[in-house]
Amino acid sequence: MSKTFSVSVRLQRVTIESAFVSVPLIHDLFDQTGTLNAEKLMQSALELGRHPETAWTLEGDAEISAHPIQIAPD
């Protein structure tokens, strides 16, 4: 029998999910002039996205590609 050889290639699979969150417009999100601080708004939205009750929806199929960093398997 002849020997066969193989090469291990590290892959990555990326899925995209989306969710809508409602950010309460609290006083802390505004500066002294009454202008909404977009950075603070987005930070609050990201925090809401981390809550376990946030409903995430899968968008399309996962994208599979070569991992940018190739290392030997464990």
KETI-852943 format. One line per 10 residues: their letters; for each residue x, y, z of N, C-alpha, C. Coordinates in pm, 1 decimal, m for minus. Example, Ala and Ser with C-alpha at 12.3 -4.5 7.8 and 13.67 -1.06 7.14 Angstrom:
BEGIN
as	1319.0:m569.0:780.0:1230.0:m450.0:780.0:1320.0:m330.0:780.0  1285.0:m225.0:708.0:1367.0:m106.0:714.0:1290.0:3.0:787.0
% end
This chain:
BEGIN
msktfsvsvr	83.2:m118.9:0.0:0.0:0.0:0.0:87.0:124.4:0.0  43.0:221.9:m74.6:118.4:347.1:m76.9:70.0:440.0:34.4  160.5:519.4:83.5:127.8:615.1:188.8:58.5:736.7:127.6  m30.7:795.2:203.6:m90.5:922.4:161.9:m50.2:1028.5:262.3  m41.4:1148.3:215.9:m3.5:1261.2:299.3:m113.1:1366.2:292.5  m117.6:1450.6:392.5:m215.7:1559.3:392.7:m155.3:1681.9:459.6  m217.4:1792.8:435.9:m177.2:1919.4:496.6:m298.1:1973.1:572.3  m277.7:2013.7:696.5:m386.0:2074.7:774.3:m393.3:2222.9:741.0  m512.4:2268.3:711.1:m535.7:2409.5:680.8:m636.9:2462.1:781.6  m602.1:2570.1:846.2:m691.6:2630.7:944.5:m793.5:2717.8:871.6
lqrvtiesaf	m921.7:2693.7:898.0:m1029.6:2770.1:836.9:m1100.3:2853.4:942.5  m1174.5:2950.8:896.4:m1261.3:3025.1:986.2:m1399.0:3035.2:922.8  m1500.5:3033.2:1007.1:m1637.7:3045.7:958.9:m1698.9:3166.6:1028.0  m1748.8:3258.0:948.5:m1805.8:3381.5:1000.8:m1954.7:3383.4:968.7  m2035.2:3400.0:1071.1:m2178.2:3417.2:1051.8:m2215.2:3559.4:1090.0  m2312.9:3612.5:1021.6:m2359.1:3747.4:1052.5:m2499.2:3736.9:1109.4  m2517.0:3794.9:1225.3:m2647.0:3802.8:1289.4:m2676.8:3949.9:1314.2  m2804.7:3984.0:1314.1:m2841.3:4122.3:1342.6:m2951.6:4125.6:1446.6  m2958.5:4235.9:1516.6:m3061.7:4256.3:1618.3:m3092.1:4404.9:1625.2  m3214.2:4436.3:1659.7:m3253.0:4574.3:1687.0:m3267.5:4588.9:1837.6
vsvplihdlf	m3210.1:4695.5:1892.4:m3225.5:4724.9:2034.6:m3281.8:4866.0:2048.0  m3359.7:4886.0:2151.2:m3415.6:5018.5:2179.4:m3336.7:5080.1:2293.2  m3269.2:5190.3:2262.9:m3185.3:5257.8:2361.4:m3266.6:5370.1:2425.7  m3292.3:5360.7:2555.4:m3364.9:5469.0:2622.1:m3284.3:5599.0:2616.7  m3350.1:5708.0:2583.6:m3283.1:5838.0:2574.6:m3277.2:5901.0:2713.2  m3179.3:5856.3:2790.2:m3161.4:5906.1:2926.6:m3066.4:6025.7:2925.8  m3068.5:6099.3:3035.5:m2989.9:6221.9:3050.1:m2841.1:6200.2:3021.3  m2787.6:6084.4:3060.1:m2643.9:6057.3:3044.1:m2599.3:6054.2:2897.3  m2692.5:6039.9:2804.6:m2656.1:6031.6:2662.7:m2641.8:6169.7:2596.9  m2672.3:6275.3:2668.9:m2667.5:6410.6:2613.6:m2553.8:6489.5:2676.2
dqtgtlnaek	m2497.2:6582.5:2598.5:m2394.3:6669.4:2655.4:m2460.9:6791.8:2719.3  m2381.6:6887.2:2767.9:m2435.8:7003.9:2838.7:m2521.6:7093.8:2750.8  m2501.2:7088.4:2619.1:m2580.4:7172.1:2528.9:m2710.0:7104.4:2486.9  m2732.7:6980.9:2534.3:m2853.9:6908.5:2498.2:m2840.6:6827.4:2370.5  m2717.9:6816.8:2318.3:m2692.9:6740.7:2196.2:m2670.3:6593.2:2232.2  m2734.9:6506.1:2156.6:m2719.2:6362.6:2178.2:m2576.3:6321.8:2141.7  m2509.5:6251.6:2231.6:m2373.1:6204.4:2208.6:m2382.0:6068.4:2139.0  m2350.4:6066.1:2008.9:m2364.4:5944.2:1928.4:m2275.2:5832.2:1979.3  m2157.7:5864.5:2029.8:m2066.6:5761.9:2080.8:m2126.1:5693.3:2204.0  m2182.1:5771.2:2294.5:m2245.7:5713.7:2413.9:m2369.5:5632.8:2375.6
lmqsalelgr	m2443.5:5680.8:2276.1:m2561.1:5608.2:2227.8:m2521.5:5470.9:2175.2  m2416.6:5466.4:2092.4:m2372.4:5338.3:2036.5:m2318.0:5246.4:2144.8  m2248.7:5301.5:2243.3:m2197.7:5220.1:2353.8:m2313.7:5156.9:2430.7  m2418.5:5233.1:2454.1:m2536.6:5179.6:2522.7:m2602.0:5071.1:2438.6  m2609.2:5091.8:2307.1:m2668.1:4991.3:2217.3:m2586.8:4861.9:2222.1  m2455.5:4872.7:2220.6:m2370.3:4753.7:2227.3:m2388.9:4679.5:2359.1  m2404.3:4752.6:2467.4:m2428.3:4688.4:2596.7:m2561.1:4612.9:2595.1  m2663.8:4672.1:2535.1:m2792.8:4604.2:2524.5:m2781.1:4478.6:2437.9  m2696.3:4483.3:2336.7:m2675.7:4367.4:2250.8:m2611.7:4250.2:2322.4  m2545.7:4275.4:2433.7:m2482.4:4168.3:2511.1:m2579.7:4098.0:2605.3
hpetawtleg	m2697.3:4155.2:2624.6:m2795.3:4093.2:2714.1:m2845.9:3962.8:2654.3  m2861.6:3860.1:2736.4:m2905.7:3729.6:2684.9:m3044.1:3731.9:2620.6  m3129.5:3827.2:2658.6:m3264.2:3831.2:2601.8:m3271.4:3902.7:2466.2  m3160.2:3956.5:2419.0:m3159.6:4020.3:2287.9:m3181.2:3914.6:2179.8  m3278.6:3940.8:2092.4:m3314.7:3845.0:1986.9:m3229.7:3870.0:1862.6  m3140.8:3777.8:1832.8:m3053.0:3786.7:1717.2:m3109.9:3702.3:1603.6  m3099.5:3752.2:1480.3:m3147.6:3682.1:1361.4:m3030.4:3655.4:1269.1  m3018.7:3531.2:1223.8:m2911.0:3492.4:1131.9:m2938.2:3552.7:994.4  m2836.2:3611.1:934.3:m2847.0:3668.9:800.7:m2767.2:3584.0:702.2  m2836.1:3504.8:624.3:m2770.5:3427.5:518.6:m2684.5:3314.6:571.1
daeisahpiq	m2606.3:3259.4:479.7:m2519.0:3146.9:510.3:m2385.9:3195.5:567.8  m2321.7:3106.9:642.3:m2190.0:3138.6:696.3:m2088.7:3148.0:582.8  m1993.5:3237.7:598.9:m1884.9:3252.4:501.1:m1763.6:3176.5:553.6  m1714.6:3084.2:474.5:m1598.6:3004.0:514.3:m1478.5:3048.0:431.6  m1367.5:3074.2:499.7:m1246.1:3118.3:430.7:m1125.0:3066.7:506.7  m1009.7:3080.0:444.1:m884.3:3043.9:511.1:m860.8:3141.8:624.8  m820.7:3089.1:738.4:m789.7:3175.5:852.1:m665.3:3255.6:817.9  m661.4:3385.7:852.9:m544.1:3466.4:817.1:m415.8:3423.5:888.3  m429.9:3351.7:999.7:m311.9:3304.5:1072.8:m314.2:3152.5:1070.8  m223.4:3093.9:1000.4:m213.6:2949.0:990.6:m118.9:2897.9:1098.2
iapd	m170.8:2809.0:1184.6:m88.9:2747.7:1289.0:m111.9:2598.2:1286.7  m23.9:2525.4:1350.6:m38.8:2380.1:1358.4:m153.1:2346.0:1452.9  m228.2:2239.9:1422.3:m336.1:2199.0:1513.5:m281.0:2151.2:1646.4  m365.6:2157.4:1748.3:m325.3:2111.6:1883.0:m301.4:1962.1:1882.5
% end
